[in-house]
Amino acid sequence: MSGTPPWQPGGPGSQAACAELRRRADAYGPSPLEYWCHLSLAAGFAEHGWFEEALPSLRACVALSAKLPTPHFRMGNALFALGRMAEAREGYEAALQACVDAIAAEASEAFANGDVDAGRELQKKVHPLLPKVHTNLGVAFETEGLLMSACEHYRESALLNPTHHKSLKLLGSALLGLGEHEAAREALGHAILLNPEYADAHCDLGLALADGGDYASAKSAFEEAVRLDEKHASAWYNLGNTCRMLQEHEAAVTAYEKCEEVDPSNWRAALNASTALLSLGRSKEAHVRLERAWQQAGQRVDLYHALQHLRAIKANKDMIGALMHQHHAQTLGSGSGASSNGASSSATKKDVSSSSSLKTKQENGADKAADLSEIELHEKDENGETATGVDTGEVAVAPFGAKNDRVSSSEHMHSALEVHSLQRRTRVGRCPVKRFRDEATESNLPEESRASTSAGRGRPVRKARIERIFRRVLQMEGSKQFSGAMRCMNERVLRTLDKGRRGMVDLSLCLAVLAPLARGTLQERLSVVFELLLWRRPELSAEASLTWEDTREYFVALRAVCSLPPGAELPTSEGDLVSAAMFGRYFTDDDIGIGGVLKALMKMERAQHVRHGLVCAVTHSEIVGPRYTCVSPGVRRFDLGAQAYAERRVPKEANKSPPSSFIFEESLQPPTPGEVMGLRLKKLFRGG
């Protein structure tokens, strides 16, 4: 007999059979018996993976008993299994409300009957389904990349059921994805105390320790994970990475081999094994592993960027360079070469990565693996130069100067590169600044703080609400990309604004701090910032002015987020109001605001994809972005990329007989072909 079996979805007669079963359940009419028949049917369908067939029965249960949490909960599970995350969240949220309402109804009935003590006890009661609902709702949020929202529900689940080790493990994994290493280690440690045999918790604890730089302790955690589960591919892979960080290359090779045995498709394990073998001097074996990685990777661009990352972290730099050269030659020969896009990524992926899973039966939640977001390693990139050159520069012995006042100083460019990195990692630079102003609405605030006119109250919201707002603002589809952006935003912005570590942030201040990094003209950014700060104080909206306290607090927060030292005090007295024109002057002031840094940043934005056809005299890499040419009298002309200029580094020969100062001119456009030819001829006649 060929074709799909009749007991599987899509089998001959399966749809008709399911419809007949539902018809028989409907025959009992609106009654408790009909409810239980449909609920049993849905459970049977779900047990065999027939989630689509289970939905009509679950909808019938909801229609019959909308106040009961179980049908809503199982509806969420079925929709989650079908990948319909938004609808699944609605089901879980309905179940959450039904749990609360059910307990409240019982308490109200007891009070109505005059039993006050019983009513008070019922008010303290927790619905038995509530911890499971919180856990699954957290998994749904995490799947969509909303880690802050997931943390809130995992935390609630753990509080309601302190012995539930999976909730604590999921909480630790989500906190780790947000860069909250200390809190993640604490949650994972509690999960391990409750269940010492939980291999996934040991693996994620190793990730938290490794991300904090404690590789020795991380190694112990990974070793415990593979002892508990010899087929834990992620733990073997991370153990290999940790051993490599500890310069234990032989142990790293062994761990990578174990990882490949468990997961033969893991090409990164083969690639990392080749670097460890190179460190041991076993070049022939290394090339065999590299060839295997090429075959498994499928996409040569992915492997090329992985090799660039290994070079960036100085993993056997010379030999990795040779491998990159060989790989480039082979891909060109095969007609599928991978080219660099000029500027290297501002946030390369860390080799240490993991996945955590929550596998439960239908009543305990959706059978879905909740992937832990990859941890990013924020290596300092070239910010405008490809990362394939060899650095031959040194710090200049003479100060840097500008040919005219239109040239950004090296100090401003250094700060602008830091802000540009934040801008790219959070993806804020892609958003029109007007989107930030559109989010300044009462609907984004919790109900208790809407329409409040209390002076000094601000617009406080929980971090999870900020996360949902930025999901709309950034308009990112990929959950991993969004969670990575929110991790950076949490580390650089939200922590700075949440001084009391209460999980609360002033929405107006948060939007105003990030608005200068959004896309738009200087005037557009300034206007949106001022409007957002006005929204912070509704009682002053008629004045169209800001208070001295709000203005000072804004510039302190802005400079802190931009990694700038504290600025000068505002030249106003307490109680004065700051007009829009006055605020604009403060904003563009170098000592109070970020005027020079913002101008340098906007130059980076305009020129970030501009290729000049010239190489940096320090890194010997192609210059992409702003170009700085030394025009000091008596000094041989040379060009620098933005990073080398910001770090005040020059070629070694320039320091041998330095001028009183190195004078630079700035170019945001590539030189004309005639200028390039003239420069090459001058170089040729000067002997190279």
C-alpha positions in Angstrom: 0.0 0.0 0.0 1.5 3.4 -1.0 0.7 6.9 -0.1 0.0 8.6 3.2 -1.4 6.2 5.9 -5.0 7.0 6.9 -4.0 7.7 10.5 -1.7 10.6 9.5 -2.9 14.2 8.6 -3.6 14.2 4.9 -4.1 10.5 4.7 -7.1 9.1 2.8 -10.3 9.9 4.6 -8.5 11.6 7.6 -10.3 14.9 7.2 -13.6 13.2 6.9 -12.9 11.1 9.9 -12.0 14.1 12.0 -15.1 16.0 10.9 -17.2 13.0 11.8 -15.7 12.9 15.3 -16.4 16.6 15.8 -19.9 16.2 14.5 -20.6 13.5 17.1 -19.3 15.8 19.9 -21.5 18.6 18.6 -24.5 16.3 18.8 -24.5 16.6 22.6 -25.5 20.2 22.3 -24.3 23.1 24.5 -23.5 21.1 27.6 -20.6 20.1 29.8 -20.5 16.7 27.9 -19.9 18.5 24.6 -17.1 20.5 26.2 -15.4 17.4 27.5 -15.8 15.5 24.2 -14.2 18.3 22.3 -11.4 18.7 24.9 -10.7 15.0 24.7 -10.7 15.1 20.9 -8.2 18.0 20.9 -5.9 16.2 23.4 -6.0 13.1 21.2 -5.2 15.0 18.0 -2.4 16.9 19.7 -0.9 13.7 21.1 -0.4 12.5 17.5 0.8 15.9 16.3 -2.5 16.7 14.5 -2.5 20.3 15.8 -4.4 21.8 12.8 -7.2 19.2 13.4 -7.2 20.0 17.1 -7.9 23.7 16.6 -11.7 23.4 15.7 -12.3 21.4 18.8 -10.4 23.8 21.0 -12.3 26.7 19.5 -15.5 24.9 20.4 -14.3 24.5 24.0 -13.5 28.2 24.2 -17.0 29.0 22.9 -18.6 26.7 25.4 -16.5 27.7 28.4 -14.6 30.9 27.8 -13.9 31.5 31.5 -11.9 28.2 31.9 -8.2 28.6 31.3 -7.5 25.0 30.0 -8.9 25.4 26.5 -7.1 28.8 26.0 -3.9 27.2 27.2 -4.1 24.2 24.9 -5.1 26.5 22.1 -1.9 28.4 22.7 0.1 25.2 22.6 -1.4 24.1 19.3 -0.9 27.4 17.7 2.7 27.5 19.0 3.4 24.1 17.5 2.1 25.4 14.1 4.5 28.4 14.3 1.7 31.0 14.7 3.4 32.9 17.5 1.2 36.0 17.7 -2.0 33.9 18.0 -0.3 31.5 20.5 0.6 34.5 22.7 -3.0 35.6 22.6 -4.1 32.1 23.7 -1.6 32.1 26.6 -2.6 35.6 27.6 -6.3 34.6 27.6 -5.4 31.6 29.8 -3.5 33.9 32.1 -6.4 36.2 32.6 -8.8 33.2 33.0 -6.6 31.8 35.8 -6.7 35.1 37.6 -10.5 35.5 37.1 -11.2 32.0 38.3 -9.5 32.6 41.6 -11.1 36.0 42.0 -14.6 34.4 41.3 -14.0 31.8 43.9 -13.0 34.4 46.5 -15.9 36.6 45.6 -18.3 33.7 46.1 -16.8 33.0 49.5 -17.2 36.6 50.6 -20.8 36.7 49.3 -21.5 33.6 51.5 -20.1 35.5 54.5 -17.0 33.3 54.8 -14.4 36.1 55.1 -11.6 33.8 56.2 -12.1 31.4 53.3 -12.3 34.4 50.9 -9.0 35.8 52.1 -7.3 32.3 51.8 -8.7 32.0 48.2 -7.2 35.4 47.3 -3.8 34.0 48.2 -4.4 30.9 46.2 -2.5 30.2 43.0 -4.2 28.5 40.1 -2.4 25.2 39.4 -2.1 26.0 35.7 -0.7 29.5 36.2 3.1 28.6 36.4 2.8 26.6 33.2 1.0 29.4 31.4 3.8 31.8 32.4 6.5 29.4 31.3 4.9 28.8 27.9 4.1 32.5 27.4 7.8 33.2 28.1 8.9 30.6 25.5 6.6 32.2 23.0 8.1 35.7 23.6 11.6 34.3 23.5 10.9 32.6 20.1 9.9 36.0 18.8 13.1 37.5 20.1 11.4 39.4 23.0 13.8 38.3 25.8 12.9 40.9 28.3 9.2 40.0 28.1 10.2 36.3 28.3 12.3 37.0 31.5 9.2 38.6 33.2 7.1 35.4 32.7 9.9 33.0 33.5 10.5 34.9 36.7 6.8 34.8 37.6 6.7 31.1 36.9 9.7 30.5 39.2 8.2 32.6 42.0 4.9 30.7 41.8 6.7 27.3 41.7 10.1 27.7 43.2 10.9 24.0 42.7 10.5 24.2 38.9 14.1 23.9 37.7 13.1 24.4 34.0 11.7 27.9 34.6 14.9 28.9 36.3 17.0 27.5 33.5 15.0 29.3 30.9 15.2 32.5 32.9 19.0 32.1 33.1 19.3 31.5 29.4 17.1 34.5 28.5 19.1 36.8 30.9 22.3 35.5 29.3 20.9 36.5 25.9 20.5 40.0 27.3 24.0 40.2 28.6 23.0 40.0 32.3 25.8 37.6 33.2 25.6 37.8 37.0 21.8 37.3 37.1 22.1 34.5 34.6 24.7 32.7 36.6 22.5 33.0 39.7 19.4 31.6 38.0 21.3 28.8 36.4 23.0 28.0 39.7 19.6 27.6 41.4 18.4 25.4 38.5 21.4 23.1 39.0 20.8 23.0 42.8 17.2 21.8 42.1 18.4 19.3 39.5 22.1 18.6 39.5 21.6 16.2 36.5 20.3 18.9 34.2 22.9 19.0 31.4 21.4 22.0 29.6 21.7 24.1 32.7 25.4 23.2 33.1 26.0 24.1 29.5 24.3 27.5 29.7 26.1 28.2 33.0 29.4 27.5 31.1 28.2 30.0 28.5 27.6 32.7 31.2 31.0 32.1 32.8 32.8 32.1 29.4 31.0 35.3 28.4 32.3 36.9 31.6 35.8 35.8 30.9 36.0 33.0 33.5 37.2 30.3 31.1 38.5 27.9 33.8 35.1 27.7 35.5 33.4 27.5 32.2 35.5 24.5 31.2 34.4 22.7 34.4 30.7 23.5 33.6 31.0 22.1 30.1 32.8 19.0 31.3 30.0 18.4 33.7 27.5 18.8 30.9 29.1 16.2 28.6 29.5 13.9 31.6 25.8 14.0 32.1 25.0 13.8 28.4 27.7 12.4 26.1 25.6 13.4 23.1 25.3 17.1 24.0 26.8 18.5 20.8 26.6 22.1 22.0 28.5 21.3 25.2 31.3 19.5 23.3 31.6 22.4 20.9 31.7 25.0 23.7 34.2 22.9 25.6 36.5 22.9 22.6 36.2 26.7 22.3 37.0 27.1 26.0 40.0 24.8 25.8 41.3 26.8 22.9 40.9 30.1 24.8 42.9 28.4 27.6 45.6 27.4 25.0 44.8 23.7 25.6 44.8 22.9 21.9 45.0 19.1 22.2 42.0 19.0 24.5 40.2 21.4 22.1 40.8 19.0 19.2 39.4 16.1 21.1 36.2 18.1 22.1 35.7 19.2 18.5 36.0 15.6 17.3 33.3 14.5 19.8 31.1 17.3 18.6 31.5 16.2 15.0 30.6 12.6 16.0 27.4 13.8 17.6 26.6 16.4 15.0 28.4 15.7 11.7 26.9 18.8 10.1 28.6 21.3 12.5 31.1 22.8 10.1 32.2 25.4 12.7 33.5 22.6 14.8 35.6 21.4 11.9 36.8 24.9 11.2 37.8 25.5 14.8 39.5 22.1 15.0 41.6 23.2 12.1 42.8 26.3 13.9 43.6 24.2 17.0 45.6 21.7 14.9 47.5 24.6 13.3 48.5 25.8 16.8 49.9 22.3 17.4 51.8 22.4 14.1 49.8 19.7 12.5 49.1 21.5 9.2 48.2 18.5 7.1 45.4 17.5 9.5 44.3 21.1 9.7 43.9 21.4 5.9 41.8 18.1 5.9 39.5 19.6 8.6 39.3 22.9 6.7 38.3 21.0 3.5 35.6 19.2 5.5 34.4 22.6 6.8 34.2 23.9 3.2 32.1 20.9 2.1 29.8 21.1 5.1 29.3 24.9 5.1 27.6 25.0 1.8 27.8 28.8 1.7 31.3 30.0 1.1 30.5 33.5 2.3 29.7 32.2 5.8 33.0 30.3 6.0 34.9 33.4 4.7 33.4 35.6 7.5 34.2 32.9 10.1 37.8 32.9 9.0 37.8 36.7 9.2 36.5 36.4 12.8 39.2 33.9 13.7 41.8 36.4 12.4 40.1 39.2 14.4 40.6 37.3 17.6 44.2 36.6 16.7 43.7 32.8 16.6 47.1 31.8 15.0 47.1 35.0 12.9 49.7 34.1 10.4 48.3 30.6 9.6 44.7 31.9 9.5 45.9 34.5 7.0 47.3 31.7 4.8 44.1 29.7 5.1 42.1 32.8 4.1 44.4 33.4 1.1 44.1 29.7 0.0 40.3 29.8 0.5 40.0 33.0 -1.6 42.1 31.4 -4.4 40.0 28.2 -4.4 36.7 30.1 -4.4 37.9 32.3 -7.3 38.9 29.2 -9.2 35.5 27.6 -8.6 33.7 30.8 -9.7 32.0 31.3 -6.3 34.3 33.6 -4.5 33.3 35.5 -1.4 34.1 39.1 -1.3 34.3 41.3 1.7 31.8 44.1 1.9 34.4 46.6 2.9 33.7 47.5 6.4 33.9 44.7 8.8 31.0 43.9 11.1 30.8 45.8 14.3 29.7 42.8 16.2 31.2 39.4 15.2 29.6 36.3 16.5 31.3 34.5 19.3 32.2 30.9 18.8 30.7 29.9 22.1 27.0 29.3 21.4 24.2 27.1 22.8 20.6 26.0 22.4 18.3 25.3 25.2 15.1 23.3 24.9 11.9 23.1 26.8 10.4 19.7 25.9 7.1 19.0 27.6 3.9 17.2 27.0 0.8 18.9 25.9 -0.4 20.0 29.3 3.1 21.2 30.3 3.6 23.4 27.3 4.4 23.5 23.7 6.9 20.9 22.5 9.3 23.4 21.1 13.1 24.1 21.4 13.7 27.6 22.7 16.9 28.6 21.1 19.3 30.7 23.1 20.4 33.7 21.2 24.0 33.6 20.0 26.3 35.5 22.3 28.1 38.3 20.5 31.7 39.1 20.9 32.0 42.9 20.4 35.5 43.0 18.9 36.8 46.4 18.0 36.6 46.5 14.2 38.2 48.8 11.7 35.1 50.9 11.3 35.8 51.8 7.7 38.6 49.5 6.8 38.7 45.9 5.8 40.2 43.6 8.3 42.7 41.8 6.1 45.7 44.1 6.4 48.7 44.0 8.5 49.1 46.8 11.1 52.5 48.6 10.8 51.6 51.9 12.6 52.4 53.4 15.9 51.0 56.3 18.0 52.1 59.7 16.6 54.7 61.5 18.7 53.3 64.9 17.4 49.7 66.1 17.9 47.1 65.9 15.2 45.7 69.1 13.7 43.1 70.0 11.1 43.6 71.8 7.8 40.3 73.8 8.4 37.4 73.8 10.8 35.4 71.5 8.6 37.7 68.6 9.5 36.6 66.5 12.5 39.2 66.2 15.2 40.7 62.8 16.1 39.0 63.0 19.5 35.6 63.6 18.0 36.1 60.9 15.4 37.1 58.4 18.1 33.9 59.1 20.0 31.9 59.0 16.8 33.2 55.6 16.0 32.0 54.3 19.4 28.6 55.8 18.8 28.5 54.5 15.2 29.2 51.0 16.6 26.3 51.4 19.0 24.2 52.8 16.1 24.8 49.7 14.0 24.5 47.1 16.7 21.2 48.4 17.8 20.0 49.0 14.2 18.8 52.4 15.2 20.7 54.1 12.4 18.3 52.5 9.9 15.2 54.1 11.4 13.8 57.4 10.4 13.9 59.7 13.4 10.2 60.5 13.1 9.4 57.0 14.3 10.7 57.9 17.7 8.3 60.9 17.9 5.4 58.7 16.8 5.9 56.4 19.9 5.4 59.3 22.3 1.8 58.4 22.9 -0.2 57.7 26.0 -1.1 54.2 24.7 2.5 53.1 25.3 2.2 53.9 29.0 0.8 51.6 31.7 -2.8 52.6 32.6 -1.9 53.9 36.0 0.5 56.5 34.6 -1.6 57.7 31.7 -2.9 61.3 31.7 -0.8 62.0 34.7 0.4 65.6 35.1 2.5 65.1 38.3 5.6 67.2 38.0 8.8 65.2 37.9 7.0 62.0 37.3 8.3 61.4 33.8 7.1 58.5 31.7 8.3 55.4 33.5 7.7 52.0 31.9 9.1 48.5 32.4 12.0 47.3 30.2 9.7 44.7 28.6 7.4 47.5 27.3 10.4 49.3 25.9 11.4 46.1 24.1 8.0 45.8 22.4 8.1 49.4 21.4 11.4 49.0 19.7 10.1 45.9 17.9 7.8 48.3 16.1 10.4 51.0 15.7 13.2 48.8 14.3 10.8 46.8 12.1 13.1 43.8 12.2 11.8 40.4 11.0 14.5 38.1 12.4 14.1 37.2 16.1 17.8 36.5 16.5 18.8 39.8 15.0 16.3 41.7 17.1 17.4 40.0 20.3 21.0 40.8 19.5 20.1 44.5 19.0 18.2 44.5 22.3 21.1 42.9 24.1 23.3 45.8 23.0 20.6 48.4 23.8 20.2 46.8 27.3 24.0 46.9 27.9 24.6 50.4 26.6 21.3 52.3 27.1 18.8 50.7 29.4 21.3 49.9 32.2 22.5 53.5 32.1 18.9 54.9 32.5 17.8 52.3 35.0 20.0 53.7 37.8 18.0 52.0 40.6 18.1 48.6 38.9 14.3 48.3 39.3 13.6 47.3 35.7 12.0 50.7 35.0 13.1 53.2 32.4 11.7 56.6 31.5 10.3 56.1 28.0 10.6 59.7 27.0 14.2 59.9 28.1 15.1 56.6 26.4 13.6 57.7 23.1 15.3 61.1 23.4 18.7 59.6 24.0 18.5 57.3 21.0 16.8 59.8 18.6 20.2 61.5 17.7 21.4 58.1 16.4 18.4 57.7 14.1 18.3 58.6 10.4 17.6 62.3 9.6 19.1 65.7 9.3 20.6 67.5 12.3 17.6 69.7 12.6 15.1 66.8 12.4 17.0 64.9 15.1 17.1 68.0 17.3 13.5 68.8 16.8 12.4 65.2 17.7 14.6 65.2 20.9 13.0 68.5 22.1 9.5 67.2 21.4 10.2 64.0 23.3 11.5 65.9 26.3 8.4 68.2 26.2 6.2 65.1 26.3 8.0 64.1 29.5 6.4 67.1 31.3 2.8 67.5 30.1 2.3 70.4 32.5 4.9 72.5 30.6 3.6 71.7 27.0 1.9 75.1 26.8 5.2 76.8 27.7 7.1 75.0 24.9 10.1 75.0 27.2 12.1 72.5 29.2 13.1 72.7 32.9 16.7 73.1 33.9 16.6 69.7 35.7 15.2 67.8 32.7 17.8 69.4 30.3 20.7 68.6 32.6 19.5 65.0 33.2 19.1 64.5 29.4 22.7 65.7 28.6 24.1 63.6 31.4 22.3 60.5 30.1 23.2 61.2 26.5 26.9 61.6 27.1 26.9 58.5 29.3 25.3 56.4 26.6 27.7 57.8 24.0 30.7 56.9 26.3 31.7 60.5 26.7 33.0 62.0 29.9 30.7 64.2 31.9 30.1 67.5 30.3 30.1 71.1 31.5 27.3 72.4 33.7 24.5 74.3 32.0 25.0 78.1 32.3 21.5 78.5 33.8 20.1 78.7 37.3 17.7 76.2 38.9 14.1 77.1 38.1 14.8 78.6 34.7 13.1 77.3 31.6 15.1 76.3 28.5 13.6 77.3 25.1 14.0 75.4 21.9 16.6 77.8 20.6 18.6 77.6 23.8 18.4 73.8 23.9 19.7 73.7 20.3 22.7 75.7 21.3 23.4 73.4 24.2 22.9 70.3 22.1 25.4 71.4 19.5 28.0 72.5 22.1 31.0 70.3 22.4 31.3 70.6 26.2 27.6 70.4 27.1 26.1 68.3 24.3 27.5 66.2 21.5 27.9 68.7 18.7 31.3 67.8 17.3 30.7 64.0 17.9 27.3 64.2 16.1 28.8 66.0 13.1 31.6 63.4 12.9 28.9 60.6 13.2 26.9 62.1 10.4 30.0 62.1 8.2 30.4 58.4 9.0 26.8 57.8 8.0 27.2 59.6 4.7 30.5 57.9 3.8 30.2 54.5 5.4 30.0 52.8 2.0 32.4 55.0 0.1 35.4 53.2 -1.3 38.4 55.4 -2.1 40.6 53.0 -4.0 43.4 53.8 -1.6 44.9 51.9 1.3 45.4 53.1 4.9 49.1 53.7 5.5 48.8 52.1 9.0 46.7 49.0 8.4 47.4 48.6 4.6 43.7 47.9 4.1 41.4 49.6 1.6 39.8 52.7 3.1 36.0 52.7 3.3 34.4 55.7 4.9 36.0 59.1 5.7 39.6 59.4 4.5 42.2 61.6 6.2 45.3 62.8 4.2 48.3 64.2 5.9 49.3 67.5 4.2 51.9 68.7 6.7 54.9 70.5 5.0 58.0 68.3 4.9 56.1 65.1 5.6 55.6 62.5 2.9 51.9 62.4 2.1 49.9 59.4 3.5 46.3 58.5 3.9 44.5 57.1 7.0 41.2 55.4 7.6 38.8 56.7 10.3 40.0 54.1 12.9 43.7 54.9 12.5 43.0 58.6 12.5 40.9 58.4 15.6 43.6 56.4 17.4 46.2 59.0 16.3 48.4 56.4 14.6 50.8 57.0 11.8 53.3 55.0 9.7 56.5 54.3 11.6 58.6 56.3 9.1 56.5 59.4 9.8 57.6 59.4 13.4 61.3 59.3 12.6 61.4 63.0 11.7 58.0 64.2 12.9 56.7 67.8 12.2 55.5 70.0 15.0 52.0 68.6 14.3 50.4 66.3 11.7 47.9 68.3 9.7 45.1 66.4 8.0 42.4 67.2 5.4 39.2 65.1 5.3 37.6 63.5 2.3 34.1 61.9 2.2 34.2 61.3 -1.6 36.6 59.0 -3.5 39.4 60.7 -5.5 38.9 61.1 -9.2 40.7 58.6 -11.5 43.1 61.4 -12.4 43.9 62.1 -8.8 44.5 58.4 -8.2 46.9 58.2 -11.2 48.7 61.3 -10.0 49.2 59.8 -6.5 50.5 56.6 -8.0 53.0 58.4 -10.3 54.3 60.4 -7.3 54.8 57.2 -5.4 56.5 55.6 -8.3 58.9 58.5 -8.8 59.7 58.6 -5.1 60.8 55.0 -5.2 57.7 53.3 -3.8 
